[in-house]
Amino acid sequence: MAVNYNVNQLIKAVLAEMPVRHKKVIEGRYSLAGGDPLTLAELGGAYSLTRERIRQIEAIALKSIQEKIGNVNLGGFVKAAVNYLKSVGNLKREDLLIRDLSLLAEDKDETAGASRVKFLLEVCGKFNYAKETDNYHAYWYLTPADQKKAVGFVVKVLNAWNSRKNNAELADFYKTFTALTKSAGITEAVALNYSSLSKEIAMNCYGDLGPSSSSEINPKTSRDWAYLVLKKESRPIHFTELAQLIAKLKSGSIHAPTVHNELIKDARFVLVGKGTYSLKEFGIVPGTAREIINHYIKKHGPMKAKEVVQLVLKDRLFKENTIFINLQNKRHFKRLDDGRYTTLV
C-alpha cells in the first residue's frame, strides 16, 4: 500500500515560526523555492551581510530545525522513503532516490520538488548519507551493514572484470555480473541498484551493463557512436542514416559528413557500398571488388561466375555487373575449360 505525503506541507511545517531572514537563507541555500542553490556571497549581497554572517545564520537555522524536527510529523515521508529503500536493497544513489521520492509525493512540484525532498532527507535524521567520491556517486542507505554489502558486491564485480584479458567481450562483463549476483543471493534488480552507486560501472543507451571506461558503454566520439549503432543494428548502414540514428540516441544533432570522415579513418569499419558501412568484425572482407573476388576464390577454390557473385554479394553491395567485369581481368583471373574462374595472383 502506497504511503502518501505532501512535500510542500512538510517544508512549511519544518520552517514554521522561523525568523524571516533565517527562513530566506535556508530557502536560498537549499533552493526550496526553485532555481539553483544560492551561494553565501549571493545571499550576503541580497541582505547586505558578509558571507560569514550568512554562514552563521544558516548554521543557527539548521540547529533550530534539528531541535524541533521531532515535533514535526514526518511519518508519511519517512515511511515512504524506508519502504522504497527496502524495495531496492536498502540504499539508493542520491539523484535517483530523490527523483523517485519526488514522483511518489502527492504534490509533484516540478519547480522545487527534488530540492525539497533532498532537504527533508537531510533534516529528518532517519537515514545515513555517503558523500560523493572519485569512485562512487553520493547515496543514502539504511544501515552500515547495507552499505558494506553493496560496496562489497561492486568491488567483487570490478575485481573479477579487471582480472580478465583486455580483449574480453562486453558480454563477458554481464556474465560475470550475473554469476556474482547469483552467488550473493540477491535479485538482478538489487544488483543493478548496487552497481549504480559506482562511477566505474554504467549502462549504455541500449541497456547494456559494463565498465564506464568502455567506449561501447560510454561512447564519446562519432566513431564510437557509429561502432555501437552498427554493432546493435547488425546490418550495413549508409552514413546519413547512421548519423540520424546516432542523433536520436544522443538526443541532439550530428553532422553526417563528420560521421563519414570518422568511418573512413577507422579500420573497424568496412565500406560495403557507396556511402554504406558495416563492421569488419562481422567477417566482412575489406578491399576492392577485385580483392574480394580474389579472397573468395583463394578460400573456396575455382568457382563459376554465379557462385562468385553470390559469395561477394553476401558482404558487399556491388552491382553484379561490377563483379562480372572484374572476373574478365585476365591479369588477375583465368577462366578454366569447365567455366570456373581461378586467381592468377
C-alpha contacts under 8 A as a table, 3 or more apart, distances in Angstrom:
res1	aa1	res2	aa2	distance
2	A	80	A	7.48
3	V	76	G	6.17
3	V	77	F	7.79
3	V	79	K	6.99
3	V	80	A	5.40
4	N	76	G	6.10
4	N	77	F	7.50
4	N	80	A	7.40
4	N	104	L	7.54
4	N	105	A	6.46
4	N	106	E	6.24
5	Y	76	G	5.25
5	Y	77	F	5.58
5	Y	105	A	5.57
5	Y	106	E	5.86
6	N	9	Q	5.47
6	N	10	L	6.31
6	N	105	A	5.88
6	N	106	E	5.31
6	N	107	D	5.68
7	V	10	L	5.15
7	V	11	I	6.21
7	V	105	A	6.52
7	V	106	E	7.59
7	V	107	D	6.54
7	V	113	G	7.39
7	V	116	R	6.92
7	V	117	V	6.93
8	N	11	I	5.16
8	N	12	K	6.15
8	N	107	D	7.22
8	N	116	R	7.80
9	Q	12	K	5.06
9	Q	13	A	6.21
10	L	13	A	5.05
10	L	14	V	6.15
10	L	72	V	7.90
10	L	73	N	7.82
10	L	74	L	6.97
11	I	14	V	5.06
11	I	15	L	6.20
11	I	116	R	7.11
11	I	120	L	7.55
12	K	15	L	5.32
12	K	16	A	5.91
13	A	16	A	5.08
13	A	72	V	6.56
14	V	65	I	6.67
14	V	69	I	6.85
14	V	72	V	6.56
15	L	18	M	5.76
15	L	23	K	6.49
15	L	65	I	7.40
18	M	22	H	6.50
18	M	23	K	5.98
18	M	61	A	7.75
19	P	22	H	5.27
19	P	23	K	6.15
20	V	23	K	5.07
20	V	24	K	6.14
21	R	24	K	5.06
21	R	25	V	6.17
22	H	25	V	5.20
22	H	26	I	6.33
22	H	57	I	6.14
22	H	58	E	6.77
22	H	61	A	5.75
23	K	26	I	5.24
23	K	27	E	6.12
23	K	61	A	7.48
24	K	27	E	5.01
24	K	28	G	6.01
25	V	28	G	5.10
25	V	29	R	6.00
25	V	43	L	7.02
25	V	54	I	7.36
25	V	57	I	7.39
25	V	58	E	6.33
26	I	29	R	5.15
26	I	30	Y	5.99
26	I	31	S	7.98
26	I	32	L	7.78
26	I	58	E	6.31
26	I	61	A	7.27
26	I	62	L	7.96
27	E	30	Y	5.42
27	E	31	S	5.43
27	E	32	L	4.69
27	E	33	A	6.22
28	G	31	S	4.94
28	G	32	L	6.70
28	G	33	A	7.40
28	G	37	P	5.83
28	G	38	L	5.25
28	G	43	L	7.41
29	R	32	L	7.97
29	R	37	P	5.01
29	R	38	L	5.12
29	R	39	T	6.72
29	R	40	L	7.83
30	Y	37	P	5.46
30	Y	38	L	7.68
30	Y	115	S	6.47
30	Y	116	R	7.65
30	Y	119	F	6.84
31	S	34	G	5.20
31	S	35	G	5.97
31	S	36	D	5.79
31	S	37	P	4.60
31	S	38	L	7.11
31	S	112	A	7.01
31	S	115	S	6.15
31	S	116	R	7.81
32	L	112	A	5.80
32	L	115	S	5.92
32	L	116	R	5.55
33	A	111	T	7.58
33	A	112	A	5.88
34	G	111	T	5.21
34	G	112	A	4.40
34	G	115	S	7.68
35	G	111	T	7.49
35	G	112	A	7.37
38	L	42	E	5.99
38	L	43	L	6.51
39	T	42	E	5.13
39	T	43	L	6.34
40	L	43	L	5.30
40	L	44	G	5.92
40	L	51	R	5.03
40	L	52	E	7.77
40	L	54	I	6.04
40	L	55	R	6.66
41	A	44	G	4.88
41	A	45	G	6.10
41	A	50	T	7.26
41	A	51	R	5.24
42	E	45	G	5.19
42	E	46	A	6.37
43	L	46	A	5.02
43	L	47	Y	6.36
43	L	49	L	7.90
43	L	51	R	7.78
43	L	54	I	7.00
44	G	47	Y	5.32
44	G	48	S	5.51
44	G	49	L	4.49
44	G	50	T	5.28
44	G	51	R	5.50
44	G	53	R	7.79
44	G	54	I	6.12
45	G	48	S	4.97
45	G	49	L	6.42
45	G	50	T	7.71
46	A	49	L	7.81
49	L	53	R	6.26
49	L	54	I	6.83
50	T	53	R	5.21
50	T	54	I	6.46
51	R	54	I	5.16
51	R	55	R	6.21
52	E	55	R	4.99
52	E	56	Q	6.24
53	R	56	Q	5.02
53	R	57	I	6.25
54	I	57	I	5.04
54	I	58	E	6.16
55	R	58	E	5.11
55	R	59	A	6.23
56	Q	59	A	5.10
56	Q	60	I	6.19
57	I	60	I	5.13
57	I	61	A	6.04
58	E	61	A	5.09
58	E	62	L	6.14
59	A	62	L	5.24
59	A	63	K	6.17
60	I	63	K	5.14
60	I	64	S	6.20
61	A	64	S	5.07
61	A	65	I	6.29
62	L	65	I	4.99
62	L	66	Q	6.21
63	K	66	Q	5.11
63	K	67	E	6.25
64	S	67	E	5.18
64	S	68	K	6.49
65	I	68	K	5.40
65	I	69	I	5.67
65	I	123	V	7.38
66	Q	69	I	5.18
66	Q	70	G	7.83
66	Q	123	V	6.62
66	Q	124	C	7.92
67	E	70	G	7.29
68	K	71	N	5.52
68	K	72	V	7.07
69	I	72	V	5.25
69	I	123	V	7.53
69	I	124	C	6.75
70	G	73	N	7.51
73	N	76	G	7.72
74	L	77	F	5.43
74	L	78	V	6.06
74	L	124	C	7.40
75	G	78	V	5.17
75	G	79	K	5.89
76	G	79	K	5.26
76	G	80	A	6.10
77	F	80	A	5.18
77	F	81	A	6.16
78	V	81	A	5.12
78	V	82	V	6.04
78	V	124	C	7.85
78	V	126	K	7.40
79	K	82	V	5.10
79	K	83	N	6.01
80	A	83	N	5.22
80	A	84	Y	6.08
80	A	101	L	7.85
81	A	84	Y	5.10
81	A	85	L	6.10
81	A	101	L	6.92
82	V	85	L	5.16
82	V	86	K	6.10
82	V	90	N	7.91
82	V	142	L	7.81
83	N	86	K	5.20
83	N	87	S	6.31
84	Y	87	S	5.17
84	Y	88	V	6.73
85	L	88	V	5.39
85	L	89	G	6.30
85	L	90	N	4.47
85	L	91	L	5.39
85	L	92	K	6.69
85	L	141	Y	7.53
85	L	142	L	7.63
86	K	89	G	5.44
86	K	90	N	4.46
86	K	91	L	7.48
87	S	90	N	7.02
88	V	91	L	6.84
88	V	92	K	7.35
88	V	189	A	7.23
88	V	190	V	5.53
88	V	193	N	6.79
89	G	92	K	7.87
89	G	146	D	7.68
89	G	190	V	5.43
89	G	193	N	7.45
89	G	194	Y	7.78
90	N	141	Y	5.87
90	N	142	L	5.70
90	N	143	T	7.87
90	N	146	D	6.23
91	L	139	Y	7.08
91	L	140	W	5.56
91	L	141	Y	4.04
91	L	142	L	6.34
91	L	146	D	7.08
91	L	147	Q	7.33
92	K	96	L	6.88
92	K	97	L	5.66
92	K	139	Y	5.56
92	K	140	W	5.63
92	K	141	Y	6.59
92	K	193	N	6.88
92	K	194	Y	7.75
92	K	197	L	7.49
93	R	96	L	5.50
93	R	97	L	5.98
93	R	137	H	6.54
93	R	138	A	6.02
93	R	139	Y	4.09
93	R	140	W	6.46
93	R	196	S	6.87
93	R	197	L	5.66
94	E	97	L	5.09
94	E	98	I	6.08
94	E	137	H	7.61
94	E	138	A	5.55
94	E	139	Y	4.36
94	E	140	W	6.06
95	D	98	I	5.30
95	D	99	R	6.14
95	D	138	A	7.98
95	D	139	Y	7.89
96	L	99	R	5.05
96	L	100	D	6.18
97	L	100	D	5.26
97	L	101	L	6.04
97	L	140	W	7.95
98	I	101	L	5.19
98	I	102	S	5.96
98	I	114	A	5.81
98	I	117	V	6.19
98	I	118	K	6.23
99	R	102	S	5.25
99	R	103	L	6.51
99	R	114	A	6.36
100	D	103	L	5.10
100	D	104	L	6.41
101	L	104	L	4.98
101	L	105	A	6.48
101	L	117	V	7.12
102	S	105	A	5.42
102	S	108	K	6.35
102	S	109	D	7.79
102	S	113	G	5.98
102	S	114	A	5.89
102	S	117	V	6.48
103	L	108	K	6.20
104	L	108	K	7.81
105	A	108	K	5.80
108	K	113	G	6.52
109	D	112	A	5.96
109	D	113	G	4.55
109	D	114	A	7.99
110	E	113	G	5.63
110	E	114	A	7.71
112	A	115	S	5.37
112	A	116	R	6.15
113	G	116	R	5.21
113	G	117	V	6.19
114	A	117	V	5.17
114	A	118	K	6.22
115	S	118	K	5.18
115	S	119	F	6.23
116	R	119	F	4.99
116	R	120	L	6.25
117	V	120	L	5.11
117	V	121	L	6.29
118	K	121	L	5.11
118	K	122	E	6.36
119	F	122	E	5.16
119	F	123	V	6.24
120	L	123	V	5.29
120	L	124	C	5.76
121	L	124	C	5.68
121	L	125	G	7.24
121	L	126	K	7.70
121	L	127	F	7.09
122	E	125	G	6.40
122	E	127	F	7.94
124	C	127	F	7.81
127	F	140	W	6.65
127	F	141	Y	6.22
127	F	142	L	5.69
128	N	140	W	5.60
128	N	141	Y	5.22
128	N	142	L	6.02
128	N	143	T	7.02
129	Y	138	A	7.53
129	Y	139	Y	6.02
129	Y	140	W	4.60
129	Y	141	Y	6.42
130	A	138	A	5.50
130	A	139	Y	5.32
130	A	140	W	6.21
130	A	141	Y	7.90
131	K	137	H	7.34
131	K	138	A	4.67
131	K	139	Y	6.89
132	E	135	N	7.95
132	E	136	Y	5.76
132	E	137	H	4.70
132	E	138	A	4.07
132	E	139	Y	7.63
133	T	136	Y	5.13
133	T	137	H	6.46
133	T	138	A	7.41
134	D	199	K	7.73
135	N	198	S	6.02
135	N	199	K	5.27
135	N	200	E	6.63
136	Y	197	L	5.60
136	Y	198	S	4.57
136	Y	199	K	5.28
136	Y	200	E	7.97
137	H	197	L	5.41
137	H	198	S	6.29
137	H	199	K	6.46
138	A	197	L	7.50
139	Y	197	L	7.08
141	Y	144	P	7.65
141	Y	146	D	6.84
141	Y	147	Q	6.51
142	L	146	D	6.66
142	L	147	Q	7.98
143	T	146	D	5.26
143	T	147	Q	6.62
144	P	147	Q	5.01
144	P	148	K	6.14
145	A	148	K	5.08
145	A	149	K	6.19
146	D	149	K	5.22
146	D	150	A	6.28
147	Q	150	A	5.30
147	Q	151	V	6.12
148	K	151	V	5.37
148	K	152	G	5.84
149	K	152	G	5.13
149	K	153	F	6.24
150	A	153	F	5.22
150	A	154	V	6.42
150	A	194	Y	5.29
150	A	195	S	8.00
151	V	154	V	5.10
151	V	155	V	6.18
151	V	194	Y	7.28
152	G	155	V	5.17
152	G	156	K	6.28
153	F	156	K	5.18
153	F	157	V	6.33
153	F	180	L	7.78
153	F	184	A	7.68
153	F	191	A	7.89
153	F	194	Y	7.36
154	V	157	V	5.18
154	V	158	L	6.27
154	V	194	Y	6.73
154	V	195	S	5.85
154	V	198	S	7.14
155	V	158	L	5.22
155	V	159	N	5.98
156	K	159	N	5.15
156	K	160	A	6.01
156	K	180	L	7.69
157	V	160	A	5.28
157	V	161	W	6.23
157	V	176	T	6.93
157	V	177	F	6.05
157	V	180	L	6.97
158	L	161	W	5.13
158	L	162	N	5.95
158	L	200	E	7.99
159	N	162	N	5.16
159	N	163	S	6.15
160	A	163	S	5.41
160	A	164	R	7.04
160	A	176	T	7.07
161	W	164	R	5.52
161	W	173	F	6.35
161	W	176	T	7.10
162	N	165	K	7.76
164	R	168	A	6.60
165	K	168	A	5.61
168	A	172	D	6.54
169	E	172	D	5.34
169	E	173	F	7.28
170	L	173	F	5.33
170	L	174	Y	7.11
170	L	210	G	6.47
171	A	174	Y	5.32
171	A	175	K	6.45
172	D	175	K	4.95
172	D	176	T	6.17
173	F	176	T	5.13
173	F	177	F	6.10
173	F	209	L	7.48
173	F	210	G	5.93
173	F	211	P	7.93
174	Y	177	F	4.84
174	Y	178	T	5.96
174	Y	209	L	6.47
174	Y	210	G	7.02
175	K	178	T	5.11
175	K	179	A	6.16
176	T	179	A	5.23
176	T	180	L	6.23
177	F	180	L	5.31
177	F	181	T	6.07
178	T	181	T	5.02
178	T	182	K	6.28
178	T	188	E	7.47
179	A	182	K	5.26
179	A	183	S	6.32
180	L	183	S	5.01
180	L	184	A	6.01
181	T	184	A	5.17
181	T	185	G	6.41
181	T	186	I	5.85
181	T	187	T	6.84
181	T	188	E	6.48
181	T	191	A	6.16
182	K	185	G	5.23
182	K	186	I	6.48
182	K	187	T	7.62
183	S	186	I	7.98
186	I	190	V	6.38
186	I	191	A	6.63
187	T	190	V	5.31
187	T	191	A	6.25
188	E	191	A	4.89
188	E	192	L	6.02
189	A	192	L	5.17
189	A	193	N	6.22
190	V	193	N	4.92
190	V	194	Y	6.18
191	A	194	Y	5.05
191	A	195	S	6.18
192	L	195	S	4.96
192	L	196	S	6.20
193	N	196	S	5.17
193	N	197	L	7.13
194	Y	197	L	5.72
194	Y	198	S	7.74
195	S	198	S	5.60
195	S	201	I	6.25
195	S	202	A	7.70
196	S	199	K	7.50
196	S	201	I	6.87
196	S	202	A	6.82
198	S	201	I	5.61
198	S	202	A	7.86
199	K	202	A	7.08
199	K	212	S	7.04
200	E	211	P	5.66
200	E	212	S	5.11
200	E	213	S	7.08
201	I	209	L	7.27
201	I	210	G	5.72
201	I	211	P	4.57
201	I	212	S	4.98
202	A	209	L	5.87
202	A	210	G	5.77
202	A	211	P	6.10
202	A	212	S	5.06
202	A	217	I	6.71
202	A	218	N	7.85
203	M	206	Y	7.80
203	M	207	G	5.60
203	M	208	D	5.30
203	M	209	L	4.46
203	M	210	G	6.35
203	M	212	S	7.74
203	M	217	I	6.08
204	N	207	G	5.37
204	N	208	D	5.44
204	N	209	L	6.76
204	N	216	E	7.32
204	N	217	I	4.65
204	N	218	N	6.42
205	C	208	D	7.45
205	C	217	I	7.94
205	C	249	L	6.85
208	D	217	I	7.08
209	L	217	I	7.20
210	G	214	S	7.21
210	G	217	I	6.21
211	P	214	S	5.60
211	P	217	I	6.91
212	S	215	S	7.87
212	S	217	I	5.87
212	S	218	N	5.88
213	S	217	I	7.35
213	S	218	N	6.71
214	S	217	I	5.25
214	S	218	N	6.00
214	S	219	P	7.57
215	S	218	N	4.95
215	S	219	P	4.45
215	S	220	K	7.00
215	S	224	D	6.06
216	E	219	P	5.70
216	E	224	D	7.01
216	E	225	W	7.86
216	E	227	Y	7.96
216	E	228	L	5.87
219	P	224	D	5.07
219	P	225	W	5.57
219	P	228	L	7.86
220	K	224	D	6.25
220	K	225	W	7.11
221	T	224	D	5.16
221	T	225	W	6.47
222	S	225	W	5.17
222	S	226	A	6.06
222	S	258	T	7.59
222	S	259	V	5.85
222	S	262	E	6.76
223	R	226	A	4.87
223	R	227	Y	6.02
223	R	259	V	6.80
223	R	262	E	5.59
223	R	263	L	6.28
223	R	266	D	7.69
224	D	227	Y	5.19
224	D	228	L	6.28
225	W	228	L	5.14
225	W	229	V	6.20
225	W	246	I	6.41
226	A	229	V	5.25
226	A	230	L	6.07
226	A	242	L	6.77
226	A	243	A	7.87
226	A	246	I	7.06
226	A	259	V	7.46
226	A	263	L	7.87
227	Y	230	L	5.26
227	Y	231	K	6.04
227	Y	268	R	7.92
227	Y	269	F	7.83
227	Y	279	L	7.55
228	L	231	K	5.22
228	L	232	K	6.22
229	V	232	K	5.17
229	V	233	E	5.93
229	V	242	L	7.50
229	V	245	L	7.46
229	V	246	I	7.15
230	L	233	E	5.12
230	L	234	S	5.78
230	L	235	R	6.63
230	L	236	P	7.26
230	L	237	I	7.27
230	L	242	L	7.99
230	L	278	S	6.56
230	L	279	L	6.95
231	K	234	S	5.25
231	K	235	R	7.97
231	K	279	L	7.32
235	R	278	S	6.60
236	P	272	V	7.36
236	P	276	T	6.21
236	P	277	Y	5.29
236	P	278	S	4.59
237	I	241	E	6.53
237	I	242	L	6.11
237	I	276	T	5.22
237	I	277	Y	5.48
237	I	278	S	6.66
238	H	241	E	5.44
238	H	242	L	6.11
238	H	274	K	7.97
238	H	275	G	5.40
238	H	276	T	3.87
238	H	277	Y	6.12
239	F	242	L	4.79
239	F	243	A	6.09
239	F	256	A	6.49
239	F	257	P	7.89
239	F	259	V	6.63
239	F	260	H	5.77
239	F	275	G	5.96
239	F	276	T	6.03
239	F	277	Y	7.02
240	T	243	A	5.17
240	T	244	Q	6.47
240	T	256	A	5.33
240	T	257	P	7.89
241	E	244	Q	5.00
241	E	245	L	6.24
242	L	245	L	5.15
242	L	246	I	6.20
242	L	256	A	7.86
242	L	259	V	7.93
243	A	246	I	5.14
243	A	247	A	6.11
243	A	254	I	6.14
243	A	255	H	6.86
243	A	256	A	5.15
243	A	259	V	6.47
244	Q	247	A	5.07
244	Q	248	K	6.38
244	Q	254	I	7.46
244	Q	256	A	7.87
245	L	248	K	5.25
245	L	249	L	6.47
246	I	249	L	5.17
246	I	250	K	6.12
246	I	254	I	7.42
247	A	250	K	5.10
247	A	251	S	5.60
247	A	252	G	5.11
247	A	253	S	5.19
247	A	254	I	5.66
248	K	251	S	4.94
248	K	252	G	6.73
254	I	258	T	7.88
255	H	258	T	5.37
255	H	259	V	6.75
256	A	259	V	5.15
256	A	260	H	6.35
257	P	260	H	4.89
257	P	261	N	6.16
258	T	261	N	5.19
258	T	262	E	6.31
259	V	262	E	5.16
259	V	263	L	6.27
260	H	263	L	5.22
260	H	264	I	6.41
260	H	275	G	7.76
261	N	264	I	5.31
261	N	265	K	6.67
262	E	265	K	5.39
262	E	266	D	6.60
263	L	266	D	5.40
263	L	269	F	6.06
263	L	277	Y	7.99
264	I	267	A	7.79
264	I	269	F	7.46
266	D	269	F	6.03
267	A	270	V	7.25
267	A	280	K	7.66
268	R	279	L	5.83
268	R	280	K	5.40
268	R	281	E	7.18
269	F	277	Y	6.37
269	F	278	S	5.76
269	F	279	L	4.68
269	F	280	K	5.67
270	V	277	Y	5.46
270	V	278	S	5.31
270	V	279	L	5.70
270	V	280	K	5.75
270	V	284	I	7.25
270	V	285	V	7.74
270	V	286	P	5.76
271	L	274	K	7.42
271	L	275	G	6.97
271	L	276	T	5.84
271	L	277	Y	4.56
271	L	278	S	6.61
271	L	286	P	7.38
272	V	275	G	7.96
272	V	276	T	5.73
272	V	277	Y	5.46
272	V	278	S	6.62
272	V	315	D	6.94
272	V	316	R	4.57
272	V	317	L	5.65
272	V	318	F	7.67
273	G	276	T	4.94
273	G	277	Y	7.03
273	G	316	R	6.26
273	G	317	L	4.76
273	G	318	F	6.26
274	K	317	L	7.95
278	S	282	F	7.81
278	S	284	I	7.72
279	L	282	F	5.63
279	L	283	G	7.86
279	L	284	I	6.97
280	K	283	G	5.70
280	K	284	I	5.15
280	K	285	V	6.87
280	K	286	P	7.27
281	E	284	I	7.01
284	I	315	D	5.76
285	V	292	I	6.51
285	V	315	D	7.55
286	P	292	I	7.23
287	G	290	R	7.91
287	G	291	E	5.61
287	G	292	I	6.14
288	T	291	E	5.14
288	T	292	I	6.21
289	A	292	I	5.23
289	A	293	I	6.17
289	A	318	F	7.63
289	A	322	T	7.54
289	A	323	I	6.56
289	A	326	N	7.17
290	R	293	I	5.17
290	R	294	N	6.10
290	R	323	I	7.70
290	R	326	N	5.86
290	R	327	L	7.71
291	E	294	N	5.05
291	E	295	H	6.16
292	I	295	H	4.95
292	I	296	Y	6.39
292	I	312	V	7.00
293	I	296	Y	5.35
293	I	297	I	6.23
293	I	308	V	6.85
293	I	312	V	6.84
293	I	323	I	7.73
293	I	327	L	7.92
294	N	297	I	5.30
294	N	298	K	6.13
294	N	343	T	6.15
294	N	345	V	7.85
295	H	298	K	5.29
295	H	299	K	6.13
296	Y	299	K	4.89
296	Y	300	H	5.90
296	Y	301	G	7.68
296	Y	308	V	7.39
296	Y	311	L	7.43
296	Y	312	V	7.80
297	I	300	H	5.28
297	I	301	G	4.93
297	I	302	P	5.74
297	I	303	M	6.76
297	I	308	V	7.58
297	I	341	Y	7.80
297	I	342	T	6.34
297	I	343	T	6.60
298	K	301	G	5.46
298	K	302	P	7.79
298	K	342	T	7.98
298	K	343	T	7.11
300	H	303	M	7.65
301	G	342	T	7.04
302	P	340	R	5.66
302	P	341	Y	5.18
302	P	342	T	4.65
302	P	343	T	7.77
303	M	307	E	6.04
303	M	308	V	6.34
303	M	340	R	4.68
303	M	341	Y	5.33
303	M	342	T	7.01
304	K	307	E	5.37
304	K	308	V	6.44
304	K	339	G	6.04
304	K	340	R	4.12
304	K	341	Y	5.88
305	A	308	V	5.12
305	A	309	V	6.24
305	A	324	F	7.08
305	A	327	L	7.74
305	A	340	R	6.85
305	A	341	Y	6.94
306	K	309	V	5.01
306	K	310	Q	6.20
307	E	310	Q	5.18
307	E	311	L	6.37
308	V	311	L	5.32
308	V	312	V	6.19
309	V	312	V	5.25
309	V	313	L	5.99
309	V	320	E	6.53
309	V	323	I	6.52
309	V	324	F	7.87
310	Q	313	L	5.36
310	Q	314	K	6.47
311	L	314	K	5.47
311	L	315	D	7.46
312	V	315	D	5.79
312	V	316	R	6.01
313	L	316	R	4.94
313	L	317	L	6.04
313	L	318	F	6.70
318	F	322	T	6.52
318	F	323	I	7.27
319	K	322	T	5.33
319	K	323	I	6.95
320	E	323	I	5.28
320	E	324	F	6.40
321	N	324	F	5.01
321	N	325	I	6.06
322	T	325	I	5.23
322	T	326	N	6.33
323	I	326	N	5.21
323	I	327	L	6.34
324	F	327	L	5.16
324	F	328	Q	6.66
325	I	328	Q	5.31
325	I	329	N	7.13
326	N	329	N	5.42
327	L	330	K	7.73
327	L	332	H	7.94
327	L	333	F	6.01
327	L	334	K	7.94
327	L	341	Y	7.60
328	Q	333	F	6.91
328	Q	334	K	7.89
329	N	332	H	5.76
329	N	333	F	5.96
330	K	333	F	5.19
330	K	334	K	5.96
331	R	344	L	6.99
332	H	343	T	5.84
332	H	344	L	4.94
332	H	345	V	5.82
333	F	341	Y	6.52
333	F	342	T	5.65
333	F	343	T	4.47
333	F	344	L	5.34
333	F	345	V	7.81
334	K	341	Y	5.54
334	K	342	T	5.35
334	K	343	T	6.24
334	K	344	L	6.72
335	R	339	G	6.04
335	R	340	R	5.78
335	R	341	Y	4.51
335	R	342	T	6.54
336	L	339	G	5.39
336	L	340	R	5.33
336	L	341	Y	5.91
336	L	342	T	7.24
337	D	340	R	7.34
